[in-house]
Amino acid sequence: MGTQDKAANKVEDIKGKVKETAGKAVGNEHLEAEGKADQTKAGLKDVGEKVKDAASKLKDTVTGK
């Protein structure tokens, strides 16, 4: 996984946690849901990066590189 992509996903996850916590604190369900959505989106991006890494390793193994 690229370092930049990993960092960007982590930032998005943290922002989502902050939004969720703030939403809970002030009773704003919309903000809380938006924070949860941001966290989910960051998690899905992480999974996508891991799949790309695995595919790249498999390609290298098959081609002998």
KOLNUPA-833585 format. One record per atom (N, C-alpha, C, O, CB): residue number from 1; atom name; x, y, z. Coordinates in pm, 1 decimal. Glycine has a CB too. Example, Ala and Ser with C-alpha at 12.3 -4.5 7.8 and 13.67 -1.06 7.14 Angstrom:
2
+-----+----+----------+----------+----------+
:   i : at :       c1 :       c2 :       c3 :
+-----+----+----------+----------+----------+
:   1 :  N :   1319.0 :   -569.0 :    780.0 :
:   1 : CA :   1230.0 :   -450.0 :    780.0 :
:   1 :  C :   1320.0 :   -330.0 :    780.0 :
:   1 :  O :   1423.6 :   -331.9 :    846.5 :
:   1 : CB :   1130.8 :   -447.3 :    904.6 :
:   2 :  N :   1285.0 :   -225.0 :    708.0 :
:   2 : CA :   1367.0 :   -106.0 :    714.0 :
:   2 :  C :   1290.0 :      3.0 :    787.0 :
:   2 :  O :   1340.9 :    113.8 :    803.9 :
:   2 : CB :   1408.4 :    -59.8 :    572.5 :
+-----+----+----------+----------+----------+
END
This chain:
65
+-----+----+----------+----------+----------+
:   i : at :       c1 :       c2 :       c3 :
+-----+----+----------+----------+----------+
:   1 :  N :     84.7 :   -116.8 :      0.0 :
:   1 : CA :      0.0 :      0.0 :      0.0 :
:   1 :  C :     88.9 :    122.5 :      0.0 :
:   1 :  O :    186.2 :    129.8 :     74.9 :
:   1 : CB :    -96.1 :      0.1 :    120.9 :
:   2 :  N :     54.8 :    219.5 :    -84.9 :
:   2 : CA :    132.5 :    341.6 :    -91.1 :
:   2 :  C :    122.5 :    419.2 :     38.9 :
:   2 :  O :     16.0 :    427.0 :    100.2 :
:   2 : CB :     86.8 :    427.5 :   -207.1 :
:   3 :  N :    232.6 :    475.4 :     79.3 :
:   3 : CA :    236.7 :    549.6 :    205.2 :
:   3 :  C :    138.7 :    666.1 :    203.7 :
:   3 :  O :     71.5 :    692.8 :    303.2 :
:   3 : CB :    378.1 :    600.7 :    232.3 :
:   4 :  N :    130.9 :    735.5 :     89.7 :
:   4 : CA :     37.9 :    848.4 :     80.1 :
:   4 :  C :   -106.4 :    801.6 :     92.6 :
:   4 :  O :   -186.0 :    863.9 :    162.9 :
:   4 : CB :     57.5 :    922.9 :    -52.5 :
:   5 :  N :   -140.3 :    693.6 :     25.9 :
:   5 : CA :   -276.8 :    641.1 :     32.4 :
:   5 :  C :   -311.0 :    596.3 :    174.1 :
:   5 :  O :   -420.4 :    622.1 :    224.2 :
:   5 : CB :   -294.3 :    524.1 :    -65.7 :
:   6 :  N :   -216.2 :    529.4 :    236.9 :
:   6 : CA :   -238.4 :    481.5 :    373.6 :
:   6 :  C :   -260.8 :    599.9 :    468.5 :
:   6 :  O :   -350.2 :    596.2 :    553.0 :
:   6 : CB :   -118.0 :    395.8 :    421.5 :
:   7 :  N :   -179.4 :    704.0 :    453.9 :
:   7 : CA :   -192.7 :    822.5 :    539.6 :
:   7 :  C :   -325.5 :    892.9 :    514.4 :
:   7 :  O :   -392.1 :    935.8 :    608.6 :
:   7 : CB :    -75.9 :    919.8 :    515.6 :
:   8 :  N :   -363.8 :    905.0 :    388.0 :
:   8 : CA :   -490.0 :    971.3 :    354.7 :
:   8 :  C :   -608.5 :    894.2 :    411.4 :
:   8 :  O :   -703.6 :    954.3 :    461.4 :
:   8 : CB :   -504.6 :    985.9 :    202.6 :
:   9 :  N :   -603.2 :    761.2 :    403.9 :
:   9 : CA :   -711.0 :    679.4 :    459.0 :
:   9 :  C :   -717.8 :    693.8 :    610.4 :
:   9 :  O :   -826.9 :    698.4 :    667.4 :
:   9 : CB :   -691.8 :    532.3 :    420.7 :
:  10 :  N :   -603.0 :    701.0 :    675.6 :
:  10 : CA :   -599.9 :    715.9 :    821.4 :
:  10 :  C :   -657.9 :    851.3 :    862.1 :
:  10 :  O :   -733.6 :    860.6 :    958.8 :
:  10 : CB :   -455.3 :    701.1 :    874.6 :
:  11 :  N :   -621.9 :    955.9 :    787.7 :
:  11 : CA :   -675.6 :   1089.7 :    816.3 :
:  11 :  C :   -827.4 :   1089.6 :    801.4 :
:  11 :  O :   -898.8 :   1145.3 :    884.8 :
:  11 : CB :   -612.4 :   1195.7 :    722.0 :
:  12 :  N :   -876.0 :   1026.5 :    694.5 :
:  12 : CA :  -1021.1 :   1020.6 :    672.9 :
:  12 :  C :  -1089.7 :    944.3 :    785.8 :
:  12 :  O :  -1197.8 :    983.0 :    830.0 :
:  12 : CB :  -1053.0 :    954.4 :    537.4 :
:  13 :  N :  -1027.6 :    836.5 :    832.4 :
:  13 : CA :  -1082.6 :    759.3 :    943.2 :
:  13 :  C :  -1088.1 :    842.6 :   1070.6 :
:  13 :  O :  -1188.5 :    841.3 :   1141.8 :
:  13 : CB :   -999.6 :    633.2 :    966.4 :
:  14 :  N :   -981.7 :    914.3 :   1098.9 :
:  14 : CA :   -976.7 :    998.1 :   1219.7 :
:  14 :  C :  -1080.7 :   1109.3 :   1212.1 :
:  14 :  O :  -1149.3 :   1137.5 :   1310.3 :
:  14 : CB :   -835.6 :   1058.5 :   1238.4 :
:  15 :  N :  -1092.5 :   1172.5 :   1095.2 :
:  15 : CA :  -1193.9 :   1277.6 :   1078.5 :
:  15 :  C :  -1333.1 :   1220.8 :   1101.5 :
:  15 :  O :  -1418.7 :   1286.4 :   1160.6 :
:  15 : CB :  -1184.7 :   1340.9 :    937.8 :
:  16 :  N :  -1355.1 :   1099.5 :   1054.9 :
:  16 : CA :  -1483.8 :   1034.7 :   1075.7 :
:  16 :  C :  -1511.4 :   1009.5 :   1222.7 :
:  16 :  O :  -1623.9 :   1027.9 :   1269.2 :
:  16 : CB :  -1489.6 :    904.6 :    999.7 :
:  17 :  N :  -1409.7 :    967.6 :   1295.6 :
:  17 : CA :  -1426.4 :    943.8 :   1439.5 :
:  17 :  C :  -1456.9 :   1073.4 :   1513.3 :
:  17 :  O :  -1538.7 :   1076.4 :   1605.2 :
:  17 : CB :  -1300.5 :    878.6 :   1498.2 :
:  18 :  N :  -1389.2 :   1181.4 :   1471.1 :
:  18 : CA :  -1413.7 :   1311.9 :   1533.6 :
:  18 :  C :  -1557.0 :   1356.4 :   1505.9 :
:  18 :  O :  -1626.1 :   1402.7 :   1596.6 :
:  18 : CB :  -1312.7 :   1418.2 :   1481.5 :
:  19 :  N :  -1601.9 :   1342.8 :   1381.8 :
:  19 : CA :  -1738.9 :   1381.7 :   1347.3 :
:  19 :  C :  -1840.2 :   1299.1 :   1426.1 :
:  19 :  O :  -1938.1 :   1352.0 :   1478.6 :
:  19 : CB :  -1763.3 :   1365.2 :   1196.2 :
:  20 :  N :  -1815.2 :   1169.7 :   1433.4 :
:  20 : CA :  -1907.9 :   1082.9 :   1506.2 :
:  20 :  C :  -1915.6 :   1123.9 :   1653.2 :
:  20 :  O :  -2024.7 :   1134.8 :   1709.2 :
:  20 : CB :  -1864.7 :    935.4 :   1494.1 :
:  21 :  N :  -1801.0 :   1146.1 :   1715.0 :
:  21 : CA :  -1796.7 :   1184.4 :   1855.5 :
:  21 :  C :  -1864.3 :   1318.9 :   1877.8 :
:  21 :  O :  -1940.6 :   1335.4 :   1973.0 :
:  21 : CB :  -1652.5 :   1189.2 :   1904.9 :
:  22 :  N :  -1836.3 :   1415.1 :   1790.3 :
:  22 : CA :  -1897.9 :   1547.3 :   1802.0 :
:  22 :  C :  -2049.2 :   1536.8 :   1785.3 :
:  22 :  O :  -2124.8 :   1601.1 :   1858.2 :
:  22 : CB :  -1839.0 :   1644.4 :   1697.4 :
:  23 :  N :  -2092.6 :   1456.6 :   1690.4 :
:  23 : CA :  -2235.5 :   1437.7 :   1669.3 :
:  23 :  C :  -2303.9 :   1379.1 :   1790.5 :
:  23 :  O :  -2413.0 :   1422.0 :   1828.1 :
:  23 : CB :  -2259.2 :   1349.3 :   1550.4 :
:  24 :  N :  -2239.8 :   1280.6 :   1852.1 :
:  24 : CA :  -2295.0 :   1221.4 :   1974.8 :
:  24 :  C :  -2300.2 :   1324.1 :   2086.7 :
:  24 :  O :  -2398.0 :   1331.0 :   2161.2 :
:  24 : CB :  -2211.5 :   1099.8 :   2018.8 :
:  25 :  N :  -2194.2 :   1404.3 :   2098.3 :
:  25 : CA :  -2184.5 :   1501.3 :   2208.7 :
:  25 :  C :  -2293.2 :   1608.2 :   2201.2 :
:  25 :  O :  -2346.1 :   1650.8 :   2303.9 :
:  25 : CB :  -2047.2 :   1568.0 :   2208.1 :
:  26 :  N :  -2325.9 :   1650.9 :   2081.0 :
:  26 : CA :  -2424.7 :   1758.9 :   2067.8 :
:  26 :  C :  -2562.9 :   1706.7 :   2026.9 :
:  26 :  O :  -2656.2 :   1785.3 :   2010.1 :
:  26 : CB :  -2376.4 :   1861.4 :   1965.3 :
:  27 :  N :  -2576.2 :   1577.0 :   2011.3 :
:  27 : CA :  -2704.4 :   1518.4 :   1975.8 :
:  27 :  C :  -2741.9 :   1537.7 :   1829.3 :
:  27 :  O :  -2860.1 :   1540.7 :   1795.0 :
:  27 : CB :  -2810.9 :   1576.4 :   2062.1 :
:  28 :  N :  -2641.8 :   1550.7 :   1743.2 :
:  28 : CA :  -2664.6 :   1569.9 :   1600.2 :
:  28 :  C :  -2648.7 :   1435.1 :   1529.8 :
:  28 :  O :  -2537.2 :   1391.5 :   1501.4 :
:  28 : CB :  -2566.0 :   1676.4 :   1540.9 :
:  29 :  N :  -2761.4 :   1370.4 :   1502.5 :
:  29 : CA :  -2757.9 :   1237.1 :   1442.0 :
:  29 :  C :  -2699.4 :   1239.8 :   1300.2 :
:  29 :  O :  -2632.6 :   1145.3 :   1258.3 :
:  29 : CB :  -2898.6 :   1177.6 :   1439.0 :
:  30 :  N :  -2724.7 :   1347.2 :   1227.8 :
:  30 : CA :  -2672.2 :   1358.7 :   1091.5 :
:  30 :  C :  -2519.0 :   1361.6 :   1093.1 :
:  30 :  O :  -2455.0 :   1291.7 :   1014.5 :
:  30 : CB :  -2727.5 :   1485.8 :   1022.7 :
:  31 :  N :  -2460.9 :   1441.2 :   1181.1 :
:  31 : CA :  -2315.2 :   1450.4 :   1191.7 :
:  31 :  C :  -2256.6 :   1317.1 :   1236.9 :
:  31 :  O :  -2152.3 :   1274.3 :   1187.5 :
:  31 : CB :  -2274.7 :   1562.5 :   1289.6 :
:  32 :  N :  -2323.3 :   1252.8 :   1329.8 :
:  32 : CA :  -2278.2 :   1121.6 :   1378.6 :
:  32 :  C :  -2278.2 :   1019.7 :   1263.6 :
:  32 :  O :  -2182.5 :    944.0 :   1247.1 :
:  32 : CB :  -2369.4 :   1072.0 :   1495.4 :
:  33 :  N :  -2384.8 :   1018.5 :   1185.4 :
:  33 : CA :  -2394.2 :    925.5 :   1072.6 :
:  33 :  C :  -2289.9 :    957.7 :    966.1 :
:  33 :  O :  -2232.5 :    867.3 :    905.4 :
:  33 : CB :  -2534.7 :    929.7 :   1011.3 :
:  34 :  N :  -2265.8 :   1085.4 :    943.8 :
:  34 : CA :  -2164.6 :   1125.9 :    846.5 :
:  34 :  C :  -2026.5 :   1077.4 :    890.4 :
:  34 :  O :  -1947.1 :   1032.8 :    807.6 :
:  34 : CB :  -2164.7 :   1279.4 :    828.8 :
:  35 :  N :  -1998.0 :   1085.9 :   1019.0 :
:  35 : CA :  -1870.9 :   1036.8 :   1071.8 :
:  35 :  C :  -1855.2 :    887.4 :   1052.9 :
:  35 :  O :  -1748.2 :    839.6 :   1015.4 :
:  35 : CB :  -1858.4 :   1071.0 :   1218.1 :
:  36 :  N :  -1962.1 :    813.6 :   1079.0 :
:  36 : CA :  -1957.7 :    668.4 :   1058.9 :
:  36 :  C :  -1935.4 :    635.1 :    911.5 :
:  36 :  O :  -1861.1 :    542.7 :    878.4 :
:  36 : CB :  -2088.2 :    602.6 :   1109.1 :
:  37 :  N :  -2000.2 :    711.3 :    823.7 :
:  37 : CA :  -1984.3 :    689.2 :    679.9 :
:  37 :  C :  -1840.2 :    715.9 :    636.6 :
:  37 :  O :  -1785.0 :    641.8 :    555.4 :
:  37 : CB :  -2081.2 :    779.0 :    600.5 :
:  38 :  N :  -1779.8 :    821.0 :    690.4 :
:  38 : CA :  -1640.4 :    851.8 :    657.8 :
:  38 :  C :  -1547.9 :    738.4 :    700.3 :
:  38 :  O :  -1454.9 :    702.4 :    628.0 :
:  38 : CB :  -1597.3 :    982.8 :    725.1 :
:  39 :  N :  -1573.9 :    683.0 :    816.9 :
:  39 : CA :  -1492.3 :    572.7 :    865.8 :
:  39 :  C :  -1507.8 :    449.4 :    776.5 :
:  39 :  O :  -1410.1 :    381.0 :    746.3 :
:  39 : CB :  -1530.2 :    538.8 :   1010.4 :
:  40 :  N :  -1629.9 :    422.3 :    735.3 :
:  40 : CA :  -1655.1 :    308.3 :    647.8 :
:  40 :  C :  -1584.5 :    327.3 :    514.4 :
:  40 :  O :  -1523.2 :    234.6 :    461.4 :
:  40 : CB :  -1805.8 :    288.9 :    626.1 :
:  41 :  N :  -1593.9 :    448.6 :    460.9 :
:  41 : CA :  -1529.3 :    478.8 :    332.9 :
:  41 :  C :  -1377.8 :    459.2 :    342.8 :
:  41 :  O :  -1316.1 :    403.2 :    252.2 :
:  41 : CB :  -1561.7 :    623.4 :    289.0 :
:  42 :  N :  -1318.5 :    505.1 :    452.2 :
:  42 : CA :  -1174.4 :    488.0 :    471.4 :
:  42 :  C :  -1138.5 :    340.0 :    481.0 :
:  42 :  O :  -1037.0 :    296.6 :    426.5 :
:  42 : CB :  -1127.5 :    562.4 :    597.9 :
:  43 :  N :  -1221.1 :    263.7 :    549.5 :
:  43 : CA :  -1197.2 :    119.8 :    561.7 :
:  43 :  C :  -1204.0 :     48.4 :    427.6 :
:  43 :  O :  -1123.5 :    -40.3 :    399.2 :
:  43 : CB :  -1297.5 :     58.6 :    656.7 :
:  44 :  N :  -1300.3 :     87.5 :    346.0 :
:  44 : CA :  -1312.4 :     27.0 :    213.8 :
:  44 :  C :  -1192.9 :     62.0 :    125.6 :
:  44 :  O :  -1146.2 :    -21.1 :     47.7 :
:  44 : CB :  -1441.9 :     72.0 :    146.8 :
:  45 :  N :  -1144.5 :    183.4 :    137.8 :
:  45 : CA :  -1026.1 :    222.3 :     60.7 :
:  45 :  C :   -905.0 :    140.6 :    104.0 :
:  45 :  O :   -823.7 :    100.5 :     20.6 :
:  45 : CB :   -997.3 :    372.8 :     77.3 :
:  46 :  N :   -892.7 :    115.7 :    235.0 :
:  46 : CA :   -783.1 :     32.1 :    284.8 :
:  46 :  C :   -790.6 :   -107.7 :    225.3 :
:  46 :  O :   -689.2 :   -163.5 :    183.6 :
:  46 : CB :   -786.3 :     24.4 :    438.2 :
:  47 :  N :   -910.0 :   -163.7 :    221.6 :
:  47 : CA :   -928.4 :   -296.6 :    164.4 :
:  47 :  C :   -887.6 :   -295.9 :     17.4 :
:  47 :  O :   -819.9 :   -387.6 :    -29.2 :
:  47 : CB :  -1074.9 :   -343.1 :    179.8 :
:  48 :  N :   -928.7 :   -192.7 :    -55.3 :
:  48 : CA :   -891.7 :   -181.0 :   -196.3 :
:  48 :  C :   -741.5 :   -176.4 :   -215.9 :
:  48 :  O :   -688.5 :   -239.7 :   -307.1 :
:  48 : CB :   -954.4 :    -57.7 :   -256.5 :
:  49 :  N :   -673.1 :   -102.1 :   -131.0 :
:  49 : CA :   -527.0 :    -93.7 :   -139.6 :
:  49 :  C :   -462.5 :   -229.5 :   -111.3 :
:  49 :  O :   -365.4 :   -267.6 :   -176.7 :
:  49 : CB :   -473.5 :     11.8 :    -41.1 :
:  50 :  N :   -516.7 :   -301.4 :    -14.3 :
:  50 : CA :   -462.6 :   -433.6 :     18.7 :
:  50 :  C :   -483.5 :   -531.9 :    -95.8 :
:  50 :  O :   -397.1 :   -615.4 :   -122.5 :
:  50 : CB :   -527.7 :   -487.6 :    146.6 :
:  51 :  N :   -597.6 :   -522.4 :   -163.7 :
:  51 : CA :   -623.7 :   -608.7 :   -278.7 :
:  51 :  C :   -523.8 :   -577.2 :   -390.4 :
:  51 :  O :   -469.6 :   -668.0 :   -453.4 :
:  51 : CB :   -770.0 :   -590.8 :   -329.1 :
:  52 :  N :   -499.8 :   -447.8 :   -414.3 :
:  52 : CA :   -401.9 :   -410.3 :   -517.2 :
:  52 :  C :   -263.7 :   -463.5 :   -481.7 :
:  52 :  O :   -192.4 :   -513.4 :   -568.8 :
:  52 : CB :   -396.8 :   -257.0 :   -534.2 :
:  53 :  N :   -225.2 :   -453.5 :   -354.7 :
:  53 : CA :    -94.8 :   -504.5 :   -312.0 :
:  53 :  C :    -85.3 :   -655.3 :   -333.5 :
:  53 :  O :     16.0 :   -705.6 :   -382.0 :
:  53 : CB :    -69.9 :   -470.7 :   -164.3 :
:  54 :  N :   -192.2 :   -727.0 :   -296.8 :
:  54 : CA :   -192.3 :   -872.0 :   -312.1 :
:  54 :  C :   -184.3 :   -910.5 :   -459.4 :
:  54 :  O :   -113.6 :  -1004.7 :   -495.2 :
:  54 : CB :   -317.7 :   -932.8 :   -247.8 :
:  55 :  N :   -256.0 :   -838.5 :   -544.6 :
:  55 : CA :   -252.5 :   -867.1 :   -687.9 :
:  55 :  C :   -113.7 :   -841.3 :   -744.3 :
:  55 :  O :    -65.7 :   -916.2 :   -829.4 :
:  55 : CB :   -356.6 :   -782.4 :   -762.4 :
:  56 :  N :    -50.3 :   -737.0 :   -697.5 :
:  56 : CA :     84.5 :   -704.8 :   -743.9 :
:  56 :  C :    183.8 :   -813.1 :   -701.5 :
:  56 :  O :    270.2 :   -852.8 :   -779.7 :
:  56 : CB :    128.8 :   -567.9 :   -689.5 :
:  57 :  N :    171.1 :   -860.5 :   -577.6 :
:  57 : CA :    260.3 :   -966.7 :   -528.8 :
:  57 :  C :    236.3 :  -1096.2 :   -605.9 :
:  57 :  O :    330.8 :  -1168.2 :   -638.0 :
:  57 : CB :    239.4 :   -990.3 :   -377.3 :
:  58 :  N :    110.4 :  -1125.3 :   -635.3 :
:  58 : CA :     78.1 :  -1245.6 :   -711.8 :
:  58 :  C :    136.4 :  -1235.9 :   -852.3 :
:  58 :  O :    191.7 :  -1333.1 :   -903.7 :
:  58 : CB :    -74.6 :  -1266.8 :   -718.4 :
:  59 :  N :    124.5 :  -1120.6 :   -913.3 :
:  59 : CA :    180.1 :  -1099.9 :  -1047.3 :
:  59 :  C :    332.0 :  -1120.0 :  -1044.5 :
:  59 :  O :    387.7 :  -1185.8 :  -1132.4 :
:  59 : CB :    145.0 :   -957.9 :  -1100.1 :
:  60 :  N :    398.6 :  -1063.5 :   -943.6 :
:  60 : CA :    542.7 :  -1079.3 :   -931.9 :
:  60 :  C :    581.3 :  -1225.1 :   -912.4 :
:  60 :  O :    681.9 :  -1270.6 :   -966.7 :
:  60 : CB :    595.6 :   -995.8 :   -817.0 :
:  61 :  N :    502.2 :  -1298.3 :   -835.5 :
:  61 : CA :    529.1 :  -1439.7 :   -812.1 :
:  61 :  C :    512.9 :  -1519.6 :   -941.2 :
:  61 :  O :    595.6 :  -1605.2 :   -972.8 :
:  61 : CB :    435.8 :  -1495.0 :   -703.1 :
:  62 :  N :    407.1 :  -1491.5 :  -1014.6 :
:  62 : CA :    379.7 :  -1565.0 :  -1138.2 :
:  62 :  C :    484.0 :  -1533.7 :  -1245.1 :
:  62 :  O :    526.8 :  -1622.9 :  -1318.3 :
:  62 : CB :    239.5 :  -1531.6 :  -1190.2 :
:  63 :  N :    524.7 :  -1407.2 :  -1254.0 :
:  63 : CA :    621.6 :  -1368.5 :  -1357.1 :
:  63 :  C :    765.8 :  -1390.0 :  -1312.9 :
:  63 :  O :    858.4 :  -1376.0 :  -1392.7 :
:  63 : CB :    601.6 :  -1223.2 :  -1394.9 :
:  64 :  N :    784.3 :  -1423.7 :  -1187.3 :
:  64 : CA :    919.5 :  -1450.6 :  -1137.0 :
:  64 :  C :   1001.5 :  -1327.2 :  -1108.3 :
:  64 :  O :   1124.4 :  -1334.4 :  -1106.4 :
:  64 : CB :    992.5 :  -1534.0 :  -1233.9 :
:  65 :  N :    938.1 :  -1216.1 :  -1086.3 :
:  65 : CA :   1011.2 :  -1091.4 :  -1057.2 :
:  65 :  C :   1028.6 :  -1070.6 :   -910.8 :
:  65 :  O :   1087.7 :   -970.9 :   -869.3 :
:  65 : CB :    940.6 :   -972.4 :  -1115.9 :
+-----+----+----------+----------+----------+
END
